[in-house]
Amino acid sequence: MTLTLSQREARRIALAAQGFGRRLPLSPGAAQLRATAERLGLFQIDSVNVLTRAHYLPAFARLGGYDRGLLERGAWGPLRQRRLFEYWAHEASLLPLDLHPLLRWRMARAERGETGYLRLRRFAGEDRPRAMAVLERIAAEGPLTAADFENGASRSGWWEWSDTKHALEWLFWSGRITTATRRGSFARVYDLPERVLPASVLALPTPSPEVAQAGLVERAARALGVATAADLRDYYRLRPAESDHAIAALAEAAVLLPARVEGWPQRAWLHRDAAAPRRVRCAALLAPFDPLVWERGRTERLFGFRYRIEIYVPQERRQHGYYVLPFLLDEALVARVDLKADRAAGVLAARRVTLEPNAPADTMPRLLAELERMAAWLGLLRVVLDEVTDSG
């Protein structure tokens, strides 16, 4: 039996699955942050720091002004405080520790040279001795950055990596090393997993690739609420061959229920635990890499909102700004806000606010309240609003 959902029902299911519509805790602590990480299944990492780095923002959107140090200690702190680990999932990500076994098949593929870009794969074969020499030095000396190796830093520019950096990336992809901490301008400090991750996590049994892929699809479905097969694949960057069998198995077990959403050309899948609240009331600024909006096609299907990040677009061709956050108001994306944290001046600068055509009358007051909340969270003294325009 195929369920039929209206657009409004699908939006409410998706928002509730992502943790929106709940009352913000008065003083969000470690338990609430852990629950958010578990609900979302990952925080995508991005190094752009014009506002604050992207992995901090999804929890703020759902919890309000939590202590960012909680996330840092959970990701890169002492072993007893570790709750997250870094790996490639939806791009570079921070993931709950219980997902480590579900990604070992990906590590094994990288170790065999079956995944990754060509320069990376060479370290699984002809260049393996060079990678092993890098690994041996980390084992002997302890945590190291790429710059700690001779000629290890980038030669010039973000993408021009040295051979040592490529070797480190292969070791990271293959699970031989992981991130111990971040240093300076957010550089990875690499170490052996047994010195970084809890022994109880490393001792968890390794499932077969098929079981692990089904586990990842189930986590994606739980986080999305209702989704197409492409949405489910995208969450942890699976290929069709890695996800189609998982979707079929989860459907046979009635974990995923077939659904048709009004206006969606593709079949949808509803997680059996998904709920459609009668209404969703919230206000949140969403990072470009927030899982509610990171898949741009899904964002258009759910909200009728076309969103593109314009960081890499020349300034004269940008439509909305450099670092633009969609503003979620209740059940709609109603504005785009180009934000910059001017730390020297203590200012959160909203350089441009672009209102959507159907933005409700209370959009600006509620947006300003959210900007004030964000400024306080970032330790900034005030909000400066430069320009407000209507889209189109």
Backbone torsions as a table, in degrees:
resi	resn	phi	psi	omega
1	MET	NA	130.3	179.7
2	THR	-100.2	125.3	177.7
3	LEU	-77.3	148.8	176.6
4	THR	-115.2	126.6	-177.7
5	LEU	-121.7	141.2	171.8
6	SER	-77.9	165.5	175.1
7	GLN	-57.1	-42.7	-178.3
8	ARG	-63.0	-42.9	178.7
9	GLU	-63.1	-42.1	179.6
10	ALA	-62.6	-42.1	178.4
11	ARG	-61.9	-45.3	-178.7
12	ARG	-64.7	-39.9	176.8
13	ILE	-62.0	-46.4	-178.6
14	ALA	-63.6	-43.0	-179.6
15	LEU	-65.3	-43.4	179.6
16	ALA	-65.2	-40.9	179.4
17	ALA	-62.1	-31.7	-179.3
18	GLN	-85.8	0.0	174.5
19	GLY	92.2	15.1	177.9
20	PHE	-94.0	155.2	179.4
21	GLY	94.7	0.0	176.5
22	ARG	-93.6	152.5	176.1
23	ARG	-66.1	133.3	179.5
24	LEU	-67.3	135.2	177.5
25	PRO	-65.9	147.3	-179.3
26	LEU	-65.7	-38.5	-178.6
27	SER	-140.9	81.4	-176.0
28	PRO	-63.3	131.7	-177.4
29	GLY	-122.3	-161.5	-174.5
30	ALA	-62.5	-37.6	-178.6
31	ALA	-64.7	-42.6	179.5
32	GLN	-67.7	-37.0	178.4
33	LEU	-66.1	-42.4	177.7
34	ARG	-61.6	-42.2	-179.9
35	ALA	-63.9	-37.4	178.0
36	THR	-66.9	-42.8	177.6
37	ALA	-61.8	-41.2	178.7
38	GLU	-65.7	-41.5	-179.1
39	ARG	-63.2	-46.5	-176.7
40	LEU	-80.2	-28.8	179.3
41	GLY	84.5	-8.9	176.3
42	LEU	179.7	158.8	166.7
43	PHE	-118.8	119.6	178.7
44	GLN	-71.7	136.9	-179.7
45	ILE	-94.6	136.8	171.7
46	ASP	-145.0	141.6	-172.1
47	SER	-85.5	-11.3	-178.6
48	VAL	-62.6	130.0	-172.5
49	ASN	-127.0	31.3	179.5
50	VAL	-68.4	-28.6	175.9
51	LEU	-112.4	-74.5	165.8
52	THR	-158.0	158.9	-174.3
53	ARG	-63.8	145.3	-165.5
54	ALA	-60.8	-29.8	-175.6
55	HIS	-68.7	-16.5	176.8
56	TYR	-80.6	-24.6	-165.1
57	LEU	-77.3	-38.1	-179.5
58	PRO	-59.2	-38.4	178.5
59	ALA	-67.9	-37.8	176.6
60	PHE	-62.6	-40.5	-179.5
61	ALA	-61.6	-28.1	-175.6
62	ARG	-103.9	-20.5	-174.8
63	LEU	-117.2	-21.0	-169.8
64	GLY	84.5	-153.1	-168.1
65	GLY	-75.2	72.2	177.2
66	TYR	-80.3	165.4	178.1
67	ASP	-80.8	114.0	-179.7
68	ARG	-62.1	-24.5	176.1
69	GLY	-60.3	-28.5	176.7
70	LEU	-62.4	-43.0	178.9
71	LEU	-68.1	-41.6	-179.8
72	GLU	-62.6	-42.5	178.9
73	ARG	-69.4	-36.0	177.6
74	GLY	-66.9	-28.9	-178.4
75	ALA	-94.0	-39.2	-169.2
76	TRP	-134.8	13.3	-176.3
77	GLY	-88.5	-166.1	178.4
78	PRO	-58.1	153.9	-174.2
79	LEU	-53.4	-41.2	-177.0
80	ARG	-66.7	-17.8	-179.5
81	GLN	-100.7	-2.3	-175.6
82	ARG	-66.9	129.6	175.6
83	ARG	-129.5	-11.7	-175.1
84	LEU	-134.6	158.3	173.3
85	PHE	-139.2	158.3	-179.8
86	GLU	-94.9	136.7	170.8
87	TYR	-166.3	172.1	177.1
88	TRP	-82.4	115.3	179.0
89	ALA	-131.0	-90.1	165.8
90	HIS	-96.2	84.9	-165.5
91	GLU	62.2	-164.2	177.6
92	ALA	-65.1	131.4	-170.6
93	SER	-144.1	156.3	164.7
94	LEU	-100.0	127.0	-172.4
95	LEU	-127.2	146.4	172.2
96	PRO	-57.7	145.5	-173.8
97	LEU	-59.0	-30.4	-176.4
98	ASP	-70.9	-7.7	174.8
99	LEU	-85.3	-8.9	-177.8
100	HIS	-55.1	-49.1	178.6
101	PRO	-61.1	-29.8	-177.4
102	LEU	-75.3	-8.8	179.5
103	LEU	-113.3	3.5	-179.5
104	ARG	-67.8	-30.1	176.1
105	TRP	-61.7	-35.2	178.2
106	ARG	-70.2	-38.8	176.0
107	MET	-62.7	-40.7	-179.3
108	ALA	-65.9	-39.0	177.8
109	ARG	-63.5	-41.7	177.7
110	ALA	-64.6	-39.7	-179.6
111	GLU	-61.9	-33.5	179.2
112	ARG	-85.7	-2.5	-179.6
113	GLY	78.4	25.3	-177.0
114	GLU	-98.0	-0.3	179.8
115	THR	-148.3	164.5	-178.3
116	GLY	95.1	170.4	-179.3
117	TYR	-73.6	165.4	-170.5
118	LEU	-58.0	-45.0	-178.4
119	ARG	-61.8	-33.7	178.5
120	LEU	-68.3	-43.3	-175.0
121	ARG	-63.8	-27.0	-178.4
122	ARG	-62.6	-24.8	179.6
123	PHE	-75.6	-12.7	173.1
124	ALA	-81.7	-13.4	-177.3
125	GLY	-125.7	-103.1	-170.4
126	GLU	-63.8	-28.9	-178.2
127	ASP	-100.2	13.1	-178.5
128	ARG	-57.7	-42.0	-180.0
129	PRO	-56.7	-35.8	179.7
130	ARG	-67.7	-40.1	177.6
131	ALA	-66.0	-39.3	179.9
132	MET	-65.2	-32.5	176.9
133	ALA	-66.9	-37.5	175.6
134	VAL	-64.3	-44.3	179.9
135	LEU	-62.2	-42.1	-179.2
136	GLU	-63.6	-35.8	179.0
137	ARG	-68.5	-41.0	176.9
138	ILE	-62.9	-42.5	179.3
139	ALA	-60.5	-37.5	-176.6
140	ALA	-82.3	-38.0	-171.4
141	GLU	-101.2	-18.1	-177.0
142	GLY	96.5	-166.7	-172.1
143	PRO	-57.3	133.9	-179.1
144	LEU	-140.4	150.0	170.8
145	THR	-97.9	170.1	175.5
146	ALA	-59.1	-36.7	-178.2
147	ALA	-69.4	-16.1	178.0
148	ASP	-75.3	-13.8	177.2
149	PHE	-94.0	149.1	176.4
150	GLU	-60.9	128.9	-177.2
151	ASN	59.1	27.6	-175.5
152	GLY	-84.9	-22.9	-177.7
153	ALA	-79.3	163.5	177.0
154	SER	-60.1	140.4	-177.6
155	ARG	-71.7	-47.9	177.2
156	SER	-167.8	114.8	177.7
157	GLY	94.6	160.6	-171.7
158	TRP	-63.1	-39.9	-170.1
159	TRP	-95.5	-7.2	-176.9
160	GLU	-90.0	76.3	-177.3
161	TRP	-79.2	151.9	173.2
162	SER	-79.3	168.8	176.1
163	ASP	-60.5	-37.7	179.6
164	THR	-62.8	-41.8	178.9
165	LYS	-63.3	-40.4	175.5
166	HIS	-61.7	-41.3	178.5
167	ALA	-62.6	-43.5	177.6
168	LEU	-60.8	-40.8	180.0
169	GLU	-65.8	-39.1	176.9
170	TRP	-64.6	-43.6	177.6
171	LEU	-60.8	-36.8	178.1
172	PHE	-68.7	-48.6	178.6
173	TRP	-58.6	-38.4	-176.0
174	SER	-84.4	0.8	176.6
175	GLY	80.2	6.5	179.1
176	ARG	-72.4	-30.1	175.5
177	ILE	-133.7	165.1	176.4
178	THR	-143.6	-178.2	-178.4
179	THR	-87.6	119.6	175.7
180	ALA	-79.2	-44.3	178.6
181	THR	-162.2	-176.9	173.9
182	ARG	-120.2	147.1	-173.1
183	ARG	-138.6	148.3	173.4
184	GLY	59.2	-121.7	-179.5
185	SER	-85.7	46.4	173.8
186	PHE	73.0	26.8	178.9
187	ALA	-74.3	138.6	176.1
188	ARG	-67.3	138.2	169.4
189	VAL	-109.8	117.1	-172.0
190	TYR	-93.9	145.5	174.1
191	ASP	-153.6	174.1	178.3
192	LEU	-72.3	141.6	-179.7
193	PRO	-56.6	-36.6	-177.7
194	GLU	-69.2	-12.9	175.9
195	ARG	-100.7	-4.0	-175.1
196	VAL	-118.4	-43.0	-173.9
197	LEU	-99.4	149.0	179.5
198	PRO	-58.4	140.6	179.4
199	ALA	-60.2	-32.7	-179.7
200	SER	-63.5	-31.0	178.7
201	VAL	-75.7	-45.7	-179.5
202	LEU	-65.2	-24.5	-179.7
203	ALA	-83.5	-8.9	179.0
204	LEU	-62.0	141.2	-178.8
205	PRO	-63.1	148.8	179.3
206	THR	-92.5	115.7	179.7
207	PRO	-73.8	165.6	173.9
208	SER	-64.4	157.4	177.2
209	PRO	-54.1	-39.1	-178.1
210	GLU	-65.5	-43.1	178.7
211	VAL	-66.8	-41.5	179.4
212	ALA	-63.7	-43.1	180.0
213	GLN	-64.7	-37.8	175.2
214	ALA	-64.1	-37.4	177.1
215	GLY	-63.8	-39.6	178.6
216	LEU	-68.1	-41.3	178.6
217	VAL	-64.7	-39.0	177.9
218	GLU	-64.1	-41.0	177.9
219	ARG	-64.0	-40.9	177.5
220	ALA	-62.8	-44.2	-179.1
221	ALA	-64.3	-39.5	178.5
222	ARG	-64.3	-40.2	-178.3
223	ALA	-72.9	-29.9	-177.0
224	LEU	-91.8	-28.1	-179.1
225	GLY	84.0	-65.2	175.5
226	VAL	-134.9	136.4	-170.6
227	ALA	-161.7	154.7	169.5
228	THR	-81.7	170.2	176.6
229	ALA	-60.6	-38.6	178.8
230	ALA	-65.4	-38.3	176.2
231	ASP	-61.6	-43.2	-178.6
232	LEU	-65.3	-40.3	177.6
233	ARG	-63.9	-42.2	-172.5
234	ASP	-65.0	-30.0	-171.4
235	TYR	-57.7	-44.3	177.0
236	TYR	-116.0	21.5	174.6
237	ARG	55.6	53.6	176.6
238	LEU	-92.5	154.1	173.1
239	ARG	-87.7	159.9	177.9
240	PRO	-53.3	-41.5	-179.4
241	ALA	-65.8	-22.2	179.7
242	GLU	-90.2	-17.3	-175.1
243	SER	-114.3	-29.4	-174.0
244	ASP	-61.7	-42.8	178.9
245	HIS	-64.9	-34.9	-179.6
246	ALA	-67.6	-43.3	178.1
247	ILE	-61.7	-43.1	179.3
248	ALA	-61.7	-44.3	180.0
249	ALA	-65.2	-40.9	180.0
250	LEU	-69.7	-32.8	175.8
251	ALA	-68.5	-40.9	179.2
252	GLU	-64.1	-33.0	178.6
253	ALA	-85.2	3.8	179.8
254	ALA	62.2	24.5	170.4
255	VAL	-78.9	-36.8	174.1
256	LEU	-109.6	133.2	-178.5
257	LEU	-112.8	130.3	-179.1
258	PRO	-66.3	141.0	-177.7
259	ALA	-146.8	157.4	172.2
260	ARG	-123.8	126.8	-179.4
261	VAL	-105.1	132.0	178.7
262	GLU	-50.6	124.0	177.1
263	GLY	87.5	-8.5	178.4
264	TRP	-91.8	124.1	179.0
265	PRO	-71.6	-25.5	-176.8
266	GLN	-94.3	156.7	171.7
267	ARG	-64.6	147.0	176.4
268	ALA	-114.1	162.8	175.9
269	TRP	-126.4	131.6	-179.6
270	LEU	-106.9	126.5	174.7
271	HIS	-68.1	140.2	-174.3
272	ARG	-62.3	-22.9	179.8
273	ASP	-94.3	1.2	-178.3
274	ALA	-69.0	144.9	-179.3
275	ALA	-128.0	146.6	176.8
276	ALA	-109.5	99.4	178.6
277	PRO	-65.4	159.8	-179.6
278	ARG	-67.6	-29.2	174.3
279	ARG	-160.5	159.8	176.1
280	VAL	-124.8	124.1	177.0
281	ARG	-119.7	122.0	-178.9
282	CYS	-165.6	166.6	171.7
283	ALA	-143.0	125.0	-175.1
284	ALA	-155.8	139.4	170.4
285	LEU	-92.8	125.8	-171.8
286	LEU	-104.9	127.7	174.7
287	ALA	-61.5	153.1	175.2
288	PRO	-56.3	-23.8	-177.5
289	PHE	-111.6	25.6	172.6
290	ASP	-72.1	136.6	-177.0
291	PRO	-63.6	-16.1	174.7
292	LEU	-68.3	-29.2	-172.5
293	VAL	-127.4	1.0	-172.2
294	TRP	-67.7	-28.4	176.4
295	GLU	-92.1	104.0	-167.3
296	ARG	-65.7	-35.1	177.5
297	GLY	-63.9	-41.0	177.8
298	ARG	-65.0	-38.3	178.2
299	THR	-60.0	-40.5	177.7
300	GLU	-67.4	-40.5	-180.0
301	ARG	-65.8	-39.7	-176.6
302	LEU	-78.3	-40.9	-168.7
303	PHE	-120.4	-3.5	-175.1
304	GLY	61.0	36.0	-170.8
305	PHE	-125.5	111.7	179.4
306	ARG	-87.6	119.6	-172.6
307	TYR	-129.9	128.0	174.9
308	ARG	-135.8	137.9	175.8
309	ILE	-81.8	137.6	-170.8
310	GLU	-115.0	19.8	178.8
311	ILE	-55.3	-41.8	-174.0
312	TYR	-95.1	7.9	177.0
313	VAL	-90.6	133.6	176.5
314	PRO	-53.6	143.9	-172.2
315	GLN	-53.0	-41.4	-175.5
316	GLU	-69.9	-13.7	-179.7
317	ARG	-104.7	-0.8	179.7
318	ARG	-71.8	138.1	177.7
319	GLN	-88.4	-40.1	-170.8
320	HIS	-121.8	-16.0	178.3
321	GLY	135.9	-177.1	-173.7
322	TYR	-80.8	-56.3	-176.8
323	TYR	-123.6	89.7	-169.2
324	VAL	-102.8	126.6	177.3
325	LEU	-107.2	125.1	171.2
326	PRO	-64.4	145.7	177.6
327	PHE	-106.2	114.6	178.0
328	LEU	-88.6	121.0	177.5
329	LEU	-124.1	110.0	-176.4
330	ASP	57.1	-107.8	-173.3
331	GLU	-112.2	19.6	-177.1
332	ALA	-142.3	153.4	169.3
333	LEU	-92.7	113.2	-165.4
334	VAL	-113.8	-8.7	-178.5
335	ALA	-160.8	164.5	174.4
336	ARG	-125.1	134.2	-174.8
337	VAL	-126.6	118.9	176.7
338	ASP	-87.1	109.6	-170.4
339	LEU	-114.0	146.7	174.0
340	LYS	-146.0	133.9	174.3
341	ALA	-92.5	109.0	174.8
342	ASP	-89.7	90.1	-172.4
343	ARG	-68.8	-34.5	180.0
344	ALA	-63.4	-38.7	-179.0
345	ALA	-91.4	-6.9	-177.6
346	GLY	68.8	35.2	-172.0
347	VAL	-123.4	135.0	165.2
348	LEU	-95.4	109.7	-174.5
349	ALA	-97.1	116.9	170.3
350	ALA	-93.2	91.9	-170.2
351	ARG	-70.3	-29.6	174.8
352	ARG	-155.5	133.4	170.9
353	VAL	-113.1	124.1	177.8
354	THR	-113.7	116.1	-178.7
355	LEU	-84.8	138.8	174.7
356	GLU	-74.2	157.8	-174.9
357	PRO	-56.0	-35.6	-176.6
358	ASN	-104.8	25.5	178.6
359	ALA	-61.4	129.6	-178.6
360	PRO	-69.7	167.5	-173.9
361	ALA	-63.3	-28.0	-177.6
362	ASP	-91.5	13.8	-178.1
363	THR	-59.3	-52.2	-174.6
364	MET	-65.7	-45.8	177.4
365	PRO	-58.9	-41.1	-178.5
366	ARG	-73.9	-33.0	174.7
367	LEU	-65.6	-44.3	179.5
368	LEU	-61.9	-38.1	177.0
369	ALA	-63.1	-38.8	179.5
370	GLU	-70.5	-37.2	176.6
371	LEU	-64.5	-39.7	176.3
372	GLU	-62.9	-40.6	178.5
373	ARG	-62.8	-43.0	-179.9
374	MET	-65.8	-43.0	179.3
375	ALA	-58.4	-45.3	179.5
376	ALA	-62.4	-40.9	179.2
377	TRP	-62.2	-37.6	-179.0
378	LEU	-85.2	0.5	179.9
379	GLY	74.6	25.6	178.5
380	LEU	-98.7	151.6	-169.7
381	LEU	-86.0	-29.5	-175.5
382	ARG	-157.8	166.9	177.4
383	VAL	-108.1	134.6	174.3
384	VAL	-118.3	123.2	-179.3
385	LEU	-106.4	118.3	-173.7
386	ASP	-90.9	-46.3	-170.1
387	GLU	-151.4	136.5	174.7
388	VAL	-123.7	125.7	179.2
389	THR	-133.0	164.2	172.8
390	ASP	-97.8	142.7	178.4
391	SER	-69.1	152.4	178.5
392	GLY	83.7	NA	NA
